[in-house]
Amino acid sequence: MELYRKYFSQEQLEALAGSEPNWGVSILNVGHNLHPAGKIYPDQNHPDSYYFDWEKGRVLNEFQLVYISTGSGVFETETIPPTIVEAGTAFLLFPNVWHRYKPSQESGWEEFWVGFGGHYSEYLMRQDCFNAENPLIRIGFNSELLNVFIRLVQTLKFEGIAYKQISSCLVIQLLGLIYASALMTDHARSYKEKLVHRMRYQIHESSTVNLDMEKLARQHGVSYGWFRKAFKEVIGTSPGQYHLNLKIEKACEMLRETSLSVSEIAYKTGFESEFYFSRIFKKKMTVPPTSYREG
């Protein structure tokens, strides 16, 4: 599917508002974008009122639904700490709530989004499971949701007969799918999983330094034994190995993309010595750092 984005001007919105029937859901913008790894986010093809600087974040005057279909990144609002977002996650943006998000430099991501307003959308967004305090909904790969997003993009792109009414119905359908997923997620996602993912983000933030896992556990009010067991159950590996894998991934990136010496890379990725770094690197990657760079 080709990339696409559309932002309605005020004049277009006023003209659309007068068309009948009016379902109470106004489409303000829609898009599909594949943001590659290593590129600055967001790109500058957005209107000024939607573009934002990561340090400052952004506040919108509308609702938005964003679905990340591939890749990963981070999401944060004034009430939600920085949280890892993976493929299959949808998040809701609420009017007048500060937020920021971006894809990982290593993976990039593919995103679908729609901005909307109107009296019926406000009613829908007041339902219990649509909550600015808990805007992340992990629904996994959902072909039905993707198909509705694709139909919405195509409807607005070609502006066929009754496209406003059709697109409004499609947004209502999207919110219905998200609503059902949110209800299931609330029951299925335990406190343990939420806490593990929060701590996992902190491990990402400290990927190139030595990290005291016992101290991290204490900061979140749990024992290290509980943390290690819970982390392995949720993520599939121990926190120590997960942290080590992040350091090796960063080292691989530096070997590919910089001319730094192996000793410098060992230091910058938090290893105690070049010898220890080279030994661990070979164990993980099956070749020593110098061979990896040459290959």
PyMOL commands that set and color helices and strands:
alter all, ss='L'
color gray80, all
select helices_A, chain A and resi 10-17+119-125+143-158+163-188+191-205+213-219+224-235+239-257+262-268+274-285+289-294
alter helices_A, ss='H'
color red, helices_A
select strands_A, chain A and resi 4-7+26-35+63-77+83-86+89-93+99-103+109-117+136-138
alter strands_A, ss='S'
color yellow, strands_A
deselect
rebuild
show_as cartoon
